[in-house]
């Protein structure tokens, strides 16, 4: 027969002081869910980046490099190529995705440029091109085919592909409302640049990159009003992207379970 264990051990001094309180802490997802390689996402993003670089290269070869690179759609497409290449590398090597503020800004600029093209420039007279109205008029054969394919790729195919990558291959809820004003800094500076370009360059219709910025034809009040409306529309588009990002489901598969789960507070 064994002796029962006493509930209190005698002759044990009491430890003075209060029991230290553990500080709450949260464990990152990477501490619980192991990273996963995503080769299909990496392949898609690599093709998207190569298509963006190819479209911009064709536009540069067909027109003046300085004029082509001055267009917002071309600049945003180059940013899309760089960001998508970096995202493809992270998907292939099972690293954390790029910050949502960066990928969200890139998507906003590409989609915004596409909407401006289709709403304000697609039906312009004379026809609007980033290379100039006469740069591709006499091209035939393969050069003519590339010249015909580059604009729809730049203004339609790539923006749609970028939206699909964001919706189907990117984790949600990584952008916040505070990002929207910061995203407008670059478009605001760009509009100021194009207005100054048209103001200080010699009198020539080619000094205006966009028809709606022709102050000789429309006047300064109209041009400034359109520029302000474009910034407001871009801000509304940013709010729409943030709303969708906060409510859409997560398409990114999680890694294998580790056998335990950490819940805050941890520590």
N, C-alpha and C positions, 0 to 999 in steps of 0.2 A: 504494500500500500504506500503510495507516494504522498508526500506532504504538499498541501496546496500552496501555490505561489502567493505570497502576501501582496495585497494591492498597493501597499506603501512600504518602501524600503527604509528601515530606521537608520538613524545616525548618518544620513546623507544631507550635507549642507545645502541650503536653498541658494540657488544662483540669483544674485540680485539683478535688478534692471528689467526692462521690458524686452519682450521678444522682438527682434528686428523684423520690420515689415518689408516684405519683398516688393520691389518696384515692378509695376506691370510693364510688360514688353510684348511686342508682337514679332512673330517669326515670319520671315519672308517666305513666299511660295517656294522659292528654290531650295529652302531648307527641308521641305516636306516632299515636294514633287520633283523628281530628278528631271533634268533637261532632256528634250527629245529632239533628235534630228528629223528634219522635215524636207526630204529631198525633192518632193513634188513642188512644194512652195518655193524652194530655192530655184528649181528649173524654170518655173513660171516667171519668177521675178528676174531671172537672168535674161530670158527672152524679152521681157518687157523693157529692160534696160537697153538691150541691144537694139530693139526696134526704135526706141527713143533716140539713141545716138545715131542710128542710120537715117532717120527722118531729118534730124538737124543737120547732119553732114550733107545730105542731098540739097537742102535749102541753102547751105553756105556755098556749095560748089556752083549752084545755079545763079546766085545773086551776089551782091556785095556783102562780104562777111561782116563789115561794120553795121550795115543796115539790118541784115538778118538777125544778128546777135542783139540788136537794140529792141527787138520785139518782146513783149511780155510772154507770149506763148512759147517762144523759143527758149527764153531764160527759165521759165518754169519747167519746160520739158528737160532741159539739162539738169536742173535740180532733181527732177523725178528720176533721171538715169542714175545719178550719183546715190541718191537715197535708196533706190531699189537694188542697186548693186550691193550696197552695204547690208540691206535686209536679206538679200539672197545668201550672202556669206554667213550671216548669223543663223539663218535657217539651216544651212548645210552643216555648220559646226556646233549646232545645239546650244547657241548662246542666247542670252536674253534679247528680246526685240528692241529696236531703236525706240527712243523716247516718243511718246504719243504726240507731244507738242511738235516735233519735227515732221513726223509722217502726216499729221493732220494739216500742218501748214502747206506741205507739198501738195497734198490732195486738194486743198482749198485753191491754191494758185492754178493748178492744172485745170480743175473743173471750172473755175471762174473765167479763165482765159477762153475755154471752149464755149461757155455760155455767151460771152461777149462777142465771140466770132459769129456764132449762129444767130444771135439776136440783132446785132448791129452791123456786122461786116459781110455776112454771106451774100446778101442781095445788093451790095453797094455798087454804084456805077461811077467810074469804071470798076471792074472787078478787083477786089482787094487781094493782094498776095504779099507775103513777107519778103519776097525777092524783088518786088517792083512789077509794074503792070506789063512791061515789055521784055522781061528777062527770059520768059519761057514761051514766048509767042511762036517762035520759028523752030522749036525743037521737034525732032522726029526720032523714030526708032527707040532703042532702049532709054536714051536720055529723055525723050518725050514721055515714055511710060513712067520713069522714076519721077519726073516733074509732075505728072498727073496723080501719082500715088502719095507723094510726100504730104501735100496739104491735108487730105482727109485723114491720113495717119496721125498727123500732128494735132488736128483740131477735133477729131472724133474718136478714132480707134484707141489712141493712147489714154485719153481721159476715161473712156468706158473701162478699159483694162485696169486702170488705176483704182477705179471705184470697186471693181470686182475683187481686186487684191485686198482692198480695205475691208470689204464686207465678208469675204469668204476665207481669208487667210490671216487676218490680223486679230489679235485679242481686243476686246472692247473696253470701254470705261477707262481710258488712259488719257483723255483730254478733259480740261475743265473750262468753265465759263471765263476764267481769267485769261485764257490763252487767246480769246477772240480779239481783244484790242491790240495785243502784241502782234498778232498776225497781220494787222493792217499797216504796220510801220513800213514794210517793204512796198506794198502797192501805192501807199501815199507818196513815198520817195520817188517811185517810178513815174507816177503821174506828174509830179513836180519836174522831173528830169525831161519828160517828153514835152511839156509845155515850155520849158526853158529852151529846149532844142528848137522848137518851132519859132520861138521869139528871137533868138540870137543868130541863127543860121541865115545865110544870104537868102534873099527873096527867091524862092523856088518851091513849086508844089511838092517836091520830094522831101522837103524838110519836115513835113508833117507825116508822122508814122501812121496815123489813123485818120480817116475822113472826118470823123466827128470832132477832131482837134484843129481843124482848119479855121483859124481865126479870121482869115481874109474872107472866107465864105460865110461863116456863121456869126462871127463877132465874139468878143471875149466873154460876154455874159452867158451866151449859150454854151461855150466850151467849158467854162468853170462850172456851170450848172450840171452839165452831163458828167463831168469828172466827179463832182460831189455825189451825184446819184449812183455812180458806179461804186464809190466807196461804201455808201449805205447799203447797196445791194450785196456787196461782198461781205459786209458785216452780218447781214441777215443770213447769207449762205453759211457763214461760219457758225452762227447759232444753230442753224438746222443740222449741220454736221455734228456738232456737239450733242444735240438732243438725240440724234440717231445713235451716236456712239454710246450714250448712257443707257439706251433701252434695248439695243440689239443683243441677240444671244451670242455666246462665245463659240466661234467655230474652230478654235485651236484645241486639238486633243491634248489631254493631260498625260503625264508620264505614269508609269506603273506605281501602284500603291506601295508605300514603304512599310505598312504594317502598324503604323501608329499615326496619330493625328495630334497636332499641336493647336491649341486654341488660346487666344489671348484672355487673360494675361499669362505670359510664360516667363519664368525667371525666378 
